[in-house]
């Protein structure tokens, strides 16, 4: 790869306009590689010496995305489609967003972009035991990273796509284009509109990262505060068997571990609470060389595994200490308390733990800085409990129940109803904004649906098991 001068730091970077290795990225590069990739680079460069382990990789830049649209001749057409779109019209939104995604994903990557991506992939694959001689086939994750993503005031949680177990150049080419197209998912379009971001002002970078073989072990999420009360004194860890998307998407009811920060920092064992989740399903590799969603599959978890925790206390403590290191780093860098939302994974081949994502927590951190008002809600009457689960927030909602079993049912949903589903899909966000409350069969307090419900101020109960 060519060597060019990086203007902000006057240091030489081994990069191109279209690809930058994670080790050369810092948190100041959000405009070039998006929030997610900027955070990964920052952790690799600044926290590796403190023991925080992050998988290596590279970023396909926002400029590569812009060139892709220009060279395909669709840049102006794309923004004409979405600017002024009535996002309350869910049918028009879905049809328009699908047309735009199809055009972006179907266009050929510019030669300069593809060449840079494949050169970086070959370097990343060089030491992989899984590769045949001369043929890059390292399994990687392709993660979307928007240039307005993972900001302290807006999480963009679940708005864009991630593709796991991507192997080989053709599968990688397709996954990069699919990630680029996911800037225009229904939910991402709505999220930008409701949060005041102009569509044209946000671009999409793609992170290409070595896979952690958590399909052979476990993965999950981690917050450096209590997600319900906002109490800063704990780290809350959720985990399930297999790839972490089941926890993030709310497809599994995860195990939950609570670690007391002050006690952990003093070097003592400080797991103060453990809740065993049923972890009924897990996501595993479907095969090699496959594209996009076909590269992984969901399978049942054996009964014996469902009855045991996915982490030992020592592993939970290691993750919690890493989370505190990340939180302390960003708090010092920003000059203010900065609680974090992280994702972790355990490699089943080596037993090693990794942090695979880190972003600012966007609900309680904002409340702490903007208001000193404490809201409490109280039920004025009593009734028979039909289902119980884990609460998200402490609000009370009332309304007629509407069971939603698929996207096809969304058009029947009326404002003020309680949405009841096996689990929510991030594409349902336009409808969630109209709901009085949300009830799901599956999921934990740190899944994307829970995060978005907190941001919207929606009463939500997850993991009821039988809500539908």
C-alpha positions as CSV (number, residue, x, y, z in Angstrom):
1,X,0.0,0.0,0.0
2,X,1.1,3.5,-0.7
3,X,2.6,5.7,2.1
4,X,1.0,9.1,2.5
5,X,1.3,12.0,5.0
6,X,-1.4,12.3,7.7
7,X,-1.9,16.0,8.1
8,X,-3.1,16.1,11.7
9,X,-0.2,14.4,13.3
10,X,2.6,14.7,10.6
11,X,3.3,11.0,10.9
12,X,3.7,8.6,8.0
13,X,0.8,6.2,7.6
14,X,0.8,3.0,5.6
15,X,-2.6,3.6,3.9
16,X,-4.5,4.6,0.8
17,X,-7.4,7.0,0.4
18,X,-9.6,3.9,0.5
19,X,-8.1,1.5,3.2
20,X,-6.5,2.2,6.6
21,X,-5.2,-0.5,9.0
22,X,-6.8,-0.3,12.4
23,X,-3.4,0.2,14.0
24,X,-3.1,3.6,12.2
25,X,-6.5,4.9,13.2
26,X,-7.4,7.0,16.2
27,X,-10.6,8.4,17.8
28,X,-10.1,11.6,15.8
29,X,-10.7,9.8,12.5
30,X,-14.5,9.5,12.8
31,X,-15.0,11.5,9.7
32,X,-12.8,9.2,7.7
33,X,-13.7,5.7,9.1
34,X,-16.8,6.2,11.2
35,X,-17.3,5.9,14.9
36,X,-17.0,2.2,15.2
37,X,-13.7,1.9,13.3
38,X,-12.3,4.9,15.0
39,X,-12.9,3.3,18.4
40,X,-11.4,0.0,17.4
41,X,-8.2,1.8,16.2
42,X,-8.1,3.9,19.3
43,X,-8.2,0.8,21.5
44,X,-5.6,-1.1,19.5
45,X,-3.2,1.8,19.6
46,X,-3.7,3.1,23.1
47,X,-5.0,0.2,25.3
48,X,-3.2,-2.8,23.9
49,X,-0.3,-2.2,26.2
50,X,-2.8,-2.2,29.2
51,X,-3.9,-5.7,28.3
52,X,-7.1,-4.9,26.4
53,X,-7.2,-7.4,23.5
54,X,-8.9,-6.3,20.2
55,X,-8.9,-8.3,16.9
56,X,-6.9,-6.7,14.1
57,X,-8.3,-5.5,10.8
58,X,-8.7,-2.5,8.5
59,X,-11.2,0.1,7.6
60,X,-12.6,0.7,4.1
61,X,-13.0,4.5,4.3
62,X,-16.0,6.8,3.8
63,X,-14.3,8.2,0.7
64,X,-14.4,4.7,-0.8
65,X,-18.2,4.7,-0.2
66,X,-18.6,8.1,-1.8
67,X,-16.5,7.0,-4.8
68,X,-18.7,3.9,-5.1
69,X,-21.8,6.0,-5.5
70,X,-20.2,8.5,-7.9
71,X,-18.6,5.9,-10.2
72,X,-21.9,3.9,-10.3
73,X,-23.6,7.1,-11.4
74,X,-26.2,6.8,-8.6
75,X,-25.1,9.4,-6.1
76,X,-27.7,12.1,-7.0
77,X,-30.4,9.5,-7.6
78,X,-29.9,8.0,-4.1
79,X,-30.4,11.3,-2.3
80,X,-33.3,12.3,-4.5
81,X,-35.0,9.1,-3.4
82,X,-34.5,9.6,0.4
83,X,-34.6,13.4,0.8
84,X,-38.1,14.5,1.7
85,X,-39.3,10.9,2.1
86,X,-42.3,10.6,4.5
87,X,-40.8,8.1,7.0
88,X,-44.2,7.7,8.7
89,X,-45.4,5.9,5.6
90,X,-43.9,2.5,6.3
91,X,-44.8,1.0,2.9
92,X,-43.2,3.8,0.9
93,X,-40.2,3.8,3.2
94,X,-39.7,0.1,2.8
95,X,-40.1,0.2,-1.0
96,X,-37.8,3.2,-1.4
97,X,-35.1,1.9,0.9
98,X,-35.0,-1.5,-0.8
99,X,-34.6,0.1,-4.2
100,X,-31.7,2.2,-3.0
101,X,-30.0,-0.7,-1.3
102,X,-30.4,-2.9,-4.4
103,X,-28.7,-0.3,-6.6
104,X,-25.8,0.3,-4.1
105,X,-25.2,-3.4,-3.4
106,X,-25.6,-4.3,-7.1
107,X,-23.0,-1.8,-8.4
108,X,-19.4,-2.9,-9.1
109,X,-16.8,-1.7,-6.6
110,X,-14.5,0.9,-8.2
111,X,-11.3,-0.9,-9.3
112,X,-9.1,1.3,-7.0
113,X,-11.3,0.4,-4.0
114,X,-11.4,-3.3,-4.7
115,X,-7.6,-3.5,-5.3
116,X,-6.9,-1.7,-2.0
117,X,-9.4,-3.9,-0.1
118,X,-8.0,-7.1,-1.4
119,X,-4.4,-6.1,-0.8
120,X,-5.3,-5.3,2.8
121,X,-7.2,-8.6,3.1
122,X,-4.2,-10.6,1.8
123,X,-1.9,-8.9,4.4
124,X,-4.4,-9.7,7.1
125,X,-4.7,-13.3,5.9
126,X,-0.9,-13.8,5.6
127,X,-0.4,-15.6,8.9
128,X,-3.7,-17.5,8.9
129,X,-3.5,-21.2,9.2
130,X,-6.8,-21.5,7.5
131,X,-5.5,-20.3,4.1
132,X,-4.3,-22.5,1.2
133,X,-1.0,-21.4,-0.2
134,X,-1.4,-18.1,-2.1
135,X,-5.2,-18.0,-1.7
136,X,-6.6,-15.5,0.9
137,X,-9.4,-17.1,2.9
138,X,-9.2,-15.7,6.4
139,X,-12.6,-15.6,8.0
140,X,-13.5,-11.9,8.8
141,X,-16.4,-9.9,10.1
142,X,-17.5,-6.9,8.0
143,X,-19.0,-4.2,10.2
144,X,-20.7,-1.0,9.1
145,X,-19.3,2.2,10.6
146,X,-21.2,5.4,9.8
147,X,-19.4,8.8,10.1
148,X,-22.1,10.0,12.5
149,X,-22.2,6.7,14.5
150,X,-21.3,5.9,18.1
151,X,-21.4,9.6,19.2
152,X,-22.1,10.4,22.8
153,X,-25.6,11.7,22.0
154,X,-26.7,9.1,19.4
155,X,-25.9,5.4,19.3
156,X,-27.1,4.4,15.9
157,X,-27.5,1.0,17.6
158,X,-28.4,-1.7,15.1
159,X,-29.1,0.7,12.3
160,X,-26.6,-0.8,9.8
161,X,-25.6,-4.3,8.9
162,X,-22.8,-6.7,10.1
163,X,-21.8,-9.8,8.2
164,X,-19.9,-12.6,9.9
165,X,-17.7,-15.5,8.7
166,X,-16.9,-13.9,5.4
167,X,-14.2,-15.8,3.6
168,X,-12.4,-15.2,0.2
169,X,-12.2,-12.2,-2.0
170,X,-15.6,-12.6,-3.8
171,X,-17.5,-13.0,-0.5
172,X,-15.6,-10.0,0.9
173,X,-16.4,-7.8,-2.1
174,X,-20.1,-8.7,-1.8
175,X,-20.1,-8.1,2.0
176,X,-18.4,-4.6,1.6
177,X,-21.1,-3.6,-0.9
178,X,-23.9,-4.9,1.3
179,X,-22.5,-2.9,4.3
180,X,-22.4,0.2,2.2
181,X,-26.0,-0.3,1.1
182,X,-27.0,-0.7,4.7
183,X,-26.6,3.0,5.2
184,X,-30.1,3.1,3.7
185,X,-31.9,0.4,5.8
186,X,-35.4,1.5,6.8
187,X,-34.3,2.0,10.4
188,X,-31.2,4.0,9.5
189,X,-33.2,6.4,7.3
190,X,-35.8,7.0,10.1
191,X,-33.1,7.3,12.8
192,X,-31.3,10.0,10.9
193,X,-34.5,11.9,10.3
194,X,-35.6,11.8,13.9
195,X,-32.1,12.7,15.2
196,X,-31.6,15.6,12.8
197,X,-28.9,14.2,10.6
198,X,-28.9,15.0,6.9
199,X,-28.7,11.9,4.7
200,X,-26.0,13.4,2.5
201,X,-23.9,14.4,5.5
202,X,-23.5,10.8,6.7
203,X,-21.2,8.3,4.9
204,X,-20.5,4.6,5.5
205,X,-17.1,3.1,6.3
206,X,-16.7,-0.7,6.5
207,X,-14.5,-2.4,9.2
208,X,-13.0,-5.7,8.1
209,X,-11.9,-7.5,11.3
210,X,-10.5,-10.9,12.1
211,X,-13.2,-13.2,13.4
212,X,-13.1,-14.4,17.0
213,X,-14.3,-18.0,17.0
214,X,-17.0,-17.4,19.5
215,X,-19.2,-19.7,17.6
216,X,-17.2,-22.4,19.5
217,X,-17.6,-20.5,22.8
218,X,-19.6,-17.4,23.8
219,X,-20.0,-13.7,23.2
220,X,-22.1,-10.8,24.4
221,X,-22.4,-7.2,25.5
222,X,-21.1,-5.1,28.4
223,X,-22.1,-1.8,30.0
224,X,-20.0,0.2,32.5
225,X,-23.1,1.2,34.4
226,X,-26.5,-0.3,35.5
227,X,-28.5,0.2,32.3
228,X,-31.7,0.7,34.3
229,X,-30.8,3.1,37.1
230,X,-27.7,4.6,35.5
231,X,-25.7,3.7,38.7
232,X,-22.0,4.1,37.7
233,X,-20.7,1.6,40.3
234,X,-21.1,-1.6,38.4
235,X,-20.2,-3.3,35.1
236,X,-23.1,-5.4,33.7
237,X,-22.1,-8.2,31.4
238,X,-24.6,-10.2,29.2
239,X,-23.5,-13.4,27.4
240,X,-24.8,-16.4,25.4
241,X,-23.3,-19.3,23.5
242,X,-22.1,-18.7,19.9
243,X,-21.7,-15.5,18.0
244,X,-22.7,-12.4,19.8
245,X,-25.5,-11.4,17.4
246,X,-28.0,-13.5,19.3
247,X,-27.5,-11.2,22.4
248,X,-27.3,-8.0,20.4
249,X,-30.4,-8.8,18.4
250,X,-32.3,-10.2,21.3
251,X,-32.7,-13.7,19.9
252,X,-31.5,-15.3,23.2
253,X,-32.1,-14.7,26.8
254,X,-28.5,-14.3,28.0
255,X,-26.7,-14.9,31.3
256,X,-26.1,-11.7,33.3
257,X,-23.1,-10.9,35.5
258,X,-22.7,-7.9,37.7
259,X,-19.2,-6.8,38.8
260,X,-18.7,-4.1,41.5
261,X,-16.1,-1.6,40.1
262,X,-14.4,-0.3,43.2
263,X,-13.9,-3.8,44.6
264,X,-12.5,-5.1,41.3
265,X,-10.1,-2.1,41.0
266,X,-8.8,-3.0,44.4
267,X,-7.8,-6.5,43.1
268,X,-10.6,-8.4,44.9
269,X,-13.1,-10.8,43.4
270,X,-16.2,-8.7,42.9
271,X,-18.9,-10.6,41.0
272,X,-21.9,-9.6,43.1
273,X,-24.7,-11.1,41.0
274,X,-25.2,-13.9,38.4
275,X,-28.5,-14.6,36.6
276,X,-28.7,-17.7,34.4
277,X,-30.4,-17.2,31.1
278,X,-32.0,-20.0,29.1
279,X,-29.8,-19.3,26.0
280,X,-32.1,-21.5,23.8
281,X,-30.4,-20.8,20.5
282,X,-26.9,-19.9,19.3
283,X,-25.4,-18.6,16.0
284,X,-22.6,-20.6,14.4
285,X,-20.7,-20.9,11.2
286,X,-22.7,-22.2,8.3
287,X,-19.7,-23.0,6.0
288,X,-16.8,-21.4,4.2
289,X,-16.9,-19.0,1.3
290,X,-20.5,-18.1,1.7
291,X,-22.0,-14.6,1.3
292,X,-23.8,-12.3,3.7
293,X,-26.5,-13.9,5.9
294,X,-25.9,-17.4,4.5
295,X,-22.5,-17.5,6.2
296,X,-24.0,-18.2,9.7
297,X,-26.9,-20.2,11.0
298,X,-29.0,-20.4,14.2
299,X,-29.1,-23.8,16.0
300,X,-30.5,-25.0,19.3
301,X,-28.3,-25.1,22.4
302,X,-28.0,-28.5,24.1
303,X,-29.9,-28.7,27.4
304,X,-26.7,-29.2,29.4
305,X,-25.1,-26.0,28.0
306,X,-28.3,-24.0,28.7
307,X,-28.0,-24.9,32.4
308,X,-24.4,-23.6,32.8
309,X,-22.9,-20.1,32.6
310,X,-21.1,-19.0,29.5
311,X,-18.3,-17.3,31.6
312,X,-16.3,-18.2,34.7
313,X,-16.0,-15.6,37.4
314,X,-12.4,-15.0,36.4
315,X,-13.4,-14.4,32.8
316,X,-16.2,-12.0,33.9
317,X,-13.7,-10.1,36.1
318,X,-11.2,-9.8,33.2
319,X,-13.8,-8.4,30.9
320,X,-15.0,-6.0,33.6
321,X,-11.5,-4.7,34.2
322,X,-11.0,-4.2,30.5
323,X,-14.3,-2.3,30.3
324,X,-13.1,0.0,33.2
325,X,-9.8,0.6,31.3
326,X,-11.8,1.6,28.2
327,X,-14.1,3.8,30.3
328,X,-11.2,5.5,32.1
329,X,-9.4,6.2,28.8
330,X,-12.4,7.8,27.1
331,X,-13.4,9.7,30.3
332,X,-9.9,11.2,30.5
333,X,-9.9,11.9,26.7
334,X,-13.2,13.7,26.8
335,X,-12.7,15.4,30.2
336,X,-15.9,14.0,31.5
337,X,-17.6,10.9,32.8
338,X,-18.0,8.6,29.8
339,X,-19.8,5.3,30.5
340,X,-19.3,2.8,27.7
341,X,-21.3,0.2,25.8
342,X,-19.1,-2.7,24.6
343,X,-19.3,-6.0,22.8
344,X,-17.0,-9.0,23.7
345,X,-16.2,-12.4,22.4
346,X,-14.4,-15.5,23.5
347,X,-12.4,-17.6,21.1
348,X,-13.3,-21.3,21.5
349,X,-10.0,-22.5,20.0
350,X,-7.7,-20.5,22.2
351,X,-9.8,-19.5,25.2
352,X,-8.8,-15.9,24.7
353,X,-11.2,-13.0,25.3
354,X,-11.6,-10.0,23.0
355,X,-13.3,-6.6,22.9
356,X,-14.8,-6.3,19.4
357,X,-16.7,-3.0,19.7
358,X,-16.9,0.0,22.1
359,X,-19.2,3.0,21.9
360,X,-20.4,5.7,24.3
361,X,-23.5,4.9,26.3
362,X,-26.2,7.3,25.1
363,X,-29.0,7.3,27.6
364,X,-28.0,7.8,31.2
365,X,-24.8,9.7,30.3
366,X,-27.0,12.4,28.6
367,X,-29.5,12.5,31.4
368,X,-26.7,13.1,33.9
369,X,-25.3,16.0,31.9
370,X,-28.6,17.6,31.0
371,X,-31.0,17.3,33.9
372,X,-31.2,16.7,37.6
373,X,-34.8,15.6,37.5
374,X,-35.7,12.1,38.8
375,X,-38.8,10.6,37.2
376,X,-40.8,7.9,39.0
377,X,-44.0,6.1,37.9
378,X,-46.6,4.3,40.0
379,X,-49.4,2.0,39.1
380,X,-52.7,3.2,40.5
381,X,-54.4,-0.1,40.2
382,X,-53.7,-3.8,40.4
383,X,-54.3,-6.6,37.9
384,X,-53.3,-10.2,37.2
385,X,-49.8,-10.5,35.8
386,X,-50.2,-12.2,32.4
387,X,-46.4,-12.4,31.7
388,X,-43.2,-11.3,33.5
389,X,-39.8,-10.6,32.2
390,X,-36.9,-8.1,32.6
391,X,-37.9,-4.5,32.6
392,X,-36.2,-1.8,30.5
393,X,-36.6,1.5,32.2
394,X,-39.1,2.2,35.0
395,X,-42.0,3.8,33.0
396,X,-45.6,2.6,32.9
397,X,-47.4,2.1,29.6
398,X,-51.0,1.2,28.8
399,X,-52.8,0.2,25.6
400,X,-54.4,-2.6,23.6
401,X,-52.0,-5.5,22.9
402,X,-51.0,-6.0,19.2
403,X,-49.1,-9.3,18.5
404,X,-46.7,-8.8,15.6
405,X,-45.3,-12.0,14.2
406,X,-43.6,-10.6,11.1
407,X,-43.0,-7.4,9.2
408,X,-46.2,-8.1,7.3
409,X,-48.2,-7.4,10.5
410,X,-46.7,-3.9,11.1
411,X,-49.1,-2.2,8.7
412,X,-52.0,-3.2,11.1
413,X,-50.3,-1.6,14.1
414,X,-52.0,1.5,15.4
415,X,-50.5,4.3,17.4
416,X,-50.8,3.8,21.2
417,X,-50.9,0.0,21.1
418,X,-48.6,-2.3,23.0
419,X,-46.4,-4.1,20.6
420,X,-46.0,-7.8,21.5
421,X,-43.5,-9.9,19.6
422,X,-41.1,-12.9,19.9
423,X,-38.4,-10.3,19.4
424,X,-38.2,-6.9,17.8
425,X,-36.4,-6.3,14.5
426,X,-34.4,-3.0,14.2
427,X,-36.3,-2.4,11.0
428,X,-39.4,-2.0,13.1
429,X,-38.2,1.3,14.6
430,X,-40.6,3.5,12.7
431,X,-43.5,1.5,14.3
432,X,-41.8,1.4,17.7
433,X,-42.0,5.1,17.9
434,X,-45.8,4.9,17.8
435,X,-46.0,2.2,20.5
436,X,-47.2,2.7,24.1
437,X,-44.9,-0.1,25.2
438,X,-43.0,-3.2,24.0
439,X,-43.1,-6.8,25.2
440,X,-40.9,-9.5,23.8
441,X,-40.5,-13.3,24.3
442,X,-36.7,-13.2,24.0
443,X,-33.8,-10.9,24.6
444,X,-31.9,-9.3,27.5
445,X,-31.5,-5.7,28.9
446,X,-28.6,-5.0,26.6
447,X,-29.9,-6.0,23.2
448,X,-30.4,-3.4,20.5
449,X,-34.1,-3.3,21.0
450,X,-33.6,-2.5,24.7
451,X,-31.1,0.2,23.9
452,X,-33.4,1.9,21.3
453,X,-36.4,1.6,23.7
454,X,-34.3,3.5,26.3
455,X,-33.4,6.2,23.8
456,X,-37.1,6.6,22.9
457,X,-38.3,6.5,26.5
458,X,-40.5,3.5,25.8
459,X,-41.6,1.1,28.6
460,X,-40.3,-2.3,27.6
461,X,-40.3,-5.8,29.0
462,X,-38.0,-8.4,27.4
463,X,-37.5,-12.1,27.8
464,X,-41.0,-13.0,28.9
465,X,-40.8,-16.4,27.2
466,X,-44.5,-16.4,26.4
467,X,-45.7,-12.9,25.6
468,X,-47.0,-13.8,22.2
